[in-house]
Amino acid sequence: MVSKSFFNLIVNNFLEHVFVLNSQLEIIFQTENNSSLLGFSNDEILKDGFQSLFINPLFSFDEALDKAVKYGEYYNTENFKHKTKKFINIAFRILYQEDESTHEHLFVFYLRDNTQQNVVRKDIIKKSLTIENLSKSRKIRDGHINEAIYEILESSSRAMQATRVNAWVFDKEKTQIQCIGNFDARENKLVPQTALPRIAMPIYFNLFETEKIIITRDTLKETKTAELYEFYLKPHDIQSLMDVPVRIEGEMIGVICFENVGAPREWTLQEQKYGLVAAQMLSLTIESHNKQLAKKALELALEEQTILLQEVNHRVKNNLSIVASLMNLQSEKSHDDYHKQLFMECRNRLESIASVHELIYKAKSYSHINFKEYLNQIIEHISNSYKSFEHIKIVKGITDVHVDISSAIPMALIVNELITNAYKHAFHNKTEGIIEISLLENNNQVFLTIKDNGNGFDKTVIPKNSIGMDILSGLIEQIEGTCNLTSNEKGTLYKISFSKK
């Protein structure tokens, strides 16, 4: 027989509804207030048996008891039969014990109503799903501010069951706070809301600097929001509000406000946490929007700069071409071949520089050009200048090599000088000649080779006042390159190399 002291111990130490079953699963004790939980009287429960209260066909009563025996106790939640309604969700614990006086094995069941916990759990899940959906929103991430604000306010109104949810931002001087969205669940849309001036509510504005969240349970009784009552709270019948600051990089730029209409309301800790997350989402939206505006401004500035650079290079090219044309006209007035040749060489140098600027303004990049395009163009131009030298052929082995603008113009002049020199000096008393030009890149090194099969020359007897060689040396030095010159009776070879910047 179970001792009276044993049951007294249970009753005195536990507030849940208690049932004690013996090893034959018969109810040998139950608390007197079970009808308040299940609707059935103790006699009705005793008559039908404790197991009849479990209505889930998938629940195994014997398996639950086995776990209680194995581990000493067992926890679970199940829907229990209820007399006045369909069912009631119960959280129960089974404690396996042995009566010290009788050594009888007993199962003690502790039951409590789990309905409220389920409500809380569902509410948490609802808010969590809302936060998850907002975190995946492309409108927020891409800074589409109008659509994103509506999405945040509308979904937050549903998740929080708040009548009104609105978003505000301060002006630059923080003299007023402007509404950027006001969702009203009664109308299921954004409704207009005028700005609120700081001068009319200085105490309320100061709260933003001293409190993380402004919470008002009953606006009729709260002094901290009294300034808003006549011109904002009363006209909209707002009785409870929760204002959460919106910050970007630590600076408060606005607030998101949850408003309950018609009745006071307690704002729970879970609701306060949700408010902080909603404020972060609004902050992300505003920040993304500002970044998009900055990006568009930069793109516009870049486009304007691109057009300007195109125009500058186009004008430089045109101006150089004009100067080259003037030299061409002047050369026609020369009375001897020597001066005509000088004018032609100067003109070709100008055309070489002009060609680079032409490639720049036609190219998409203003930092690099494909020098292969230039070489083909300049070779064609020089060949046209020396049409009378039909016995000289040019052989090209040119690959795509991109060089920066600071190297392109010196290289252009180098190519002009070397090809011009080959035409002028390499093939005296020869019926045919070949000029070979190659351009390649390897491991960020550019290699330019210009070779002819002409007469060659003695490097030791080059006149010190040779303008061509002075120009060549200066240009190679300008690109920080090296030049290896070989010349003999079989021809002349220039090997020029430099590192790309």
Secondary structure, DSSP 8 states (H G I E B T S, - for coil): ---HHHHHHHHHH--SEEEEE-TT--EEEE-TTTHHHHSS-HHHHHHH-GGGGB--TT--HHHHHHHHHHHSEEEEEEEEE-SSSSEEEEEEEEEEEE-TTT--EEEEEEEEE-HHHHHHHHHHHHHHHHHHHHHT-HHHHTT-HHHHHHHHHHHHHHHHT-SEEEEEEE-TT-SEEEEEEEEETTTTEE-----EEGGG-HHHHHHHHH-SSEEES-TTT-STTHHHIIIIITTTTEEEEEEEEEEETTEEEEEEEEEEESS-----HHHHHHHHHHHHHHHHHHHHHHHHHHHHHHHHHHHHHHHHHHHHHHHHHHHHHHHHHHHHHHHHT-SSHHHHHHHHHHHHHHHHHHHHHHHHHHSS-SSEEEHHHHHHHHHHHHHHHTTT-TTEEEEEEE---EEEHHHHHHHHHHHHHHHHHIIIIITTT-S-EEEEEEEEEETTEEEEEEEE-S----GGG--TT-HHHHHHHHHHHHTT-EEEEEEETTEEEEEEEEE--
